[in-house]
């Protein structure tokens, strides 16, 4: 393509690039460039990309259906004794059922004591449900129990529960 096609007479491409769009033909030339740059501008921002980082509930008093379907809900005692086994249950879809089909399902659930890894369960569509129970024993805890799940279509989601460890 001849870049000079459509330029005002005597105007170079370099000169035209720095000017307002004086003619329809020149507009056409620049619209092509805008389309190219619009590909970059339509790139999803990090905070809007479900697959970038970990998703969390934004407003607990006004949860969206997406949040209700993906939040891993932890059921565990609020206080446990050091070194004693206690049960932790993690349910995805407790607040609103999540699909469980090959094209859309929960791939795994993980449990952490704050940032210390405890357990992981890989899941398959249809034949398993995204509900797990684990016996856990803690010497101490730095903070919350944290559960993570990954939906193949909607990324990783975090849920948490307060817990204290007593002597
Ligand atoms: Fe999903």
Boltz pocket constraint, residues with backbone or C-beta under 6 A from the ligand:
constraints:
  - pocket:
      binder: B
      contacts: [[A, 70], [A, 98], [A, 104], [A, 105], [A, 151], [A, 152], [A, 153], [A, 154]]
      max_distance: 6.0
